[in-house]
Amino acid sequence: MKEALTSILLIWGLLFCLSLSNTYGQGRVGIPRDTTGQTKKDSVVYGPNTTQYIYENELKYNRVTYKTVDTLLNGTHNYSRVEQFGNGLQYLGTLGTASTSIFPQPPAVIGATSGFDAFDIYYTSPKDNKFYNTKSPYTQLIITFGGNGRSMVDVTFSRNVTANWNLGANVRTLSIDKQLGSSRSRGDKQVQSYFFDFFTHYRTKNQKYNLMAMVSRLNHEVQESGGVIEDNSSSFPGLSEFYQYENSDVWLGDGELGSASDREFRFHYHLYHQYELNDFLQVYHEFNLYHQHNYFFYEPTGVISNYFLRTLLDSARTSDLTKFKVMENETGFKGKLGALFYNVYFKHRNPRMEYPSDSAIVQRDTFNVKNNEVYGGFKLRLDLGEKTYFSGGAEYLNPNSYRLEAEFINPILKASYVRARALPSYLEQGYSGNHNRWKNNFGSVAYDQIKGSLEYQFGNFYLRPFMTATNVNQPIYFRRDTVFVDVEMPDGTIRKALAPSRQAFPEQASGAAQILSPGFEFHVDFLQKMHLESNVTYSLVSGRAKNAFPIPDWYISSRLYFMNQYIQDKITIQLGADIQYTSAYLGYDYDVATQQFFIQQQMFGNEVLLDNFELFHPEFPAYPIVDFFFVMKVRKARLYVKVPQLNQGIPEDGYFASPFYPGQRRVLDIGINWMFFD
């Protein structure tokens, strides 16, 4: 609570300073003077209709359509980043912890990347940022006070300095107490995260020149628990022991085993600007300078924990650090020839990875790497109507790295195809740390993905059947490490024995995996006030490399709620439940030292030694998660109350978000989403 209030005060101070200047060209907002010197009420009513935004790609690809800010109730209570990404993620059960996508997606970047992406959802890239055009200062304040010491603050501020120049900022903080192995009842933090960005959009009066710029920073720190220590005395490892939450014994706590933490620091400078010579020809330039620093610290209070079965450099402490940096410049030409939009560009990237920590000094020349990447590409789009178009494009780096794409969009049918070959990440190719080290020569990974959907609206019934077919050739994935330890035998001799490890290493499959995911989404309104929304996906994984993708057969996400308006439609309420069901599957385990999710299989030769921890519940495969919510809208404010896992205790006291990591327990969350337009 203290951290949240401090953040709110700092944010409001910043917004107050930004708001000191007058609204552009209007004197005091809503009270302009007429020629006689008398005041009169302004006829303009400031609100959602006078506060609009676009995304950068809409400007870049000449599909500029300003949208008004969202004031609907649906999804207001979904404050966590996992929920905002559609729940198609696996994470560690606590807000702010590492996450990974359940369903594979073609990479957006075909060149070299860092490979550290477990905290991506807590960072907002320039492509996902909203650039505003406002007639008055606009502020959106989202505050959530969650049970068990969880607080979240998300603030957006934007204002036009002139009719053609907008400034804004986003600030997002997370302050989350430990759910597992806490040393005290309150204030023992597991996650502390701070993200902010400043952005601007400027255009000349004749619209010939446009500029968008953004500076962003993320500092995300997680105290890692390593999961609950299992009790091997039962047939399944101590199932009841997993639901002690704050009283759980964890591998990497603040007690006898010491403490461990992951920290990710990102800094991003971004600039996009374009100049229009005429309707047929525009020139543009895009610049990015991106830093990503990844830290892992572990300092045991006694002997180093058995959690790490391999220690390479220092048994007293671990201090692993990697630094990734990339500077990128893209220059291109674009324009419209009748209904045809074209874009031709050249791009240069120089990504590099460094291991400046003590753990890599000996291997500095071996593991410090950098690339020099020169791309060429084009995009074409044929506009067949306001909401109908066909587009395609290609990007080429070398024969082992390229991307082809095509898309057709109209109000009923949506279809797309992507073919991409991407370079392995730096982390997959080489890593040097205190608990693991590898050097690989992996080849590119090839992705083919076809998506299609149809949309139907019949009165109060909406239906969208869809299908995704993905082929991944020679995928790179992380596998549970095979570690031998010294074991004292009854006769006193020491022998090597294979031990279950929680560390992982990368491996490239020799074959391909095919993932076929048909499904449907539907919305139905019934009994006038009742609403049911549902998304059902069935996945079938096949091929020689199918074990690289642990995907549940069934994924169902539904929302059932009552909605009504009161007091002459001035108050709107929603009362209902979110229900998530995932069929039992062998989800990814997690390596805290490298922040990588890995498949559970542990191999010795051709024998599978360990592969048995099913999610969401090892004993109840059909385990749904039910979240209760109540949302109320009063004028510009939306208030919400939420109880995650309302069904805790039916039939068990919890579920598993990842192996050895129980999901969010039942608590009471309250919050407010408030918009200000003056």
Sequence and secondary structure as in RCSB ss.txt:
>XXXX:A:sequence
MKEALTSILLIWGLLFCLSLSNTYGQGRVGIPRDTTGQTKKDSVVYGPNTTQYIYENELKYNRVTYKTVDTLLNG
THNYSRVEQFGNGLQYLGTLGTASTSIFPQPPAVIGATSGFDAFDIYYTSPKDNKFYNTKSPYTQLIITFGGNGR
SMVDVTFSRNVTANWNLGANVRTLSIDKQLGSSRSRGDKQVQSYFFDFFTHYRTKNQKYNLMAMVSRLNHEVQES
GGVIEDNSSSFPGLSEFYQYENSDVWLGDGELGSASDREFRFHYHLYHQYELNDFLQVYHEFNLYHQHNYFFYEP
TGVISNYFLRTLLDSARTSDLTKFKVMENETGFKGKLGALFYNVYFKHRNPRMEYPSDSAIVQRDTFNVKNNEVY
GGFKLRLDLGEKTYFSGGAEYLNPNSYRLEAEFINPILKASYVRARALPSYLEQGYSGNHNRWKNNFGSVAYDQI
KGSLEYQFGNFYLRPFMTATNVNQPIYFRRDTVFVDVEMPDGTIRKALAPSRQAFPEQASGAAQILSPGFEFHVD
FLQKMHLESNVTYSLVSGRAKNAFPIPDWYISSRLYFMNQYIQDKITIQLGADIQYTSAYLGYDYDVATQQFFIQ
QQMFGNEVLLDNFELFHPEFPAYPIVDFFFVMKVRKARLYVKVPQLNQGIPEDGYFASPFYPGQRRVLDIGINWM
FFD
>XXXX:A:secstr
 HHHHHHHHHHHHHHHHHTSS  TTSSSTT  B TTS B   S   SGGGEEEE HHHHHTT    EE     TT
TT  SHHHHTTT EEE SSTTS EEESS    S  S   S  TTGGGS  GGG  EEEESS EEEEEEEEETTTE
EEEEEEEEEEEETTEEEEEEEEEEEEE SSS SSSS  EEEEEEEEEEEEEEE TTS EEEEEEEEEEEEEEEE 
  B   TTSSSTTGGGGG GGG  BTT SSTT EEEEEEEEEEEEEEEEEEEETTEEEEEEEEEEEEEEEEEEE 
SSS  TT    SS SS EEEEEEEEEEEEEEEEEEEETTEEEEEEEEEE  EEE  SGGGSTTHHHH EE  EEE
EEEEEEEEEETTEEEEEEEEEEETTEEEEEEEEE SSEEEEEEEEEE   HHHHEEE SS EEE     EEEEEE
EEEE EEETTEEEEEEEEEEEEES EEEEEEEEEEEEE TTS EEEEEEEEEEEEEEE SSEEEEEEEEEEEEEE
ETTTEEEEEEEEE EEESTTGGG    SEEEEEEEEEEEEETTTTEEEEEEEEEEEE  B   EEETTTTEEEBS
 EEETTEEEE    BS SS SS EEEEEEEEEEETTEEEEEEETTTTTTSSSS  EEETTEE      EEEEEEE
E  
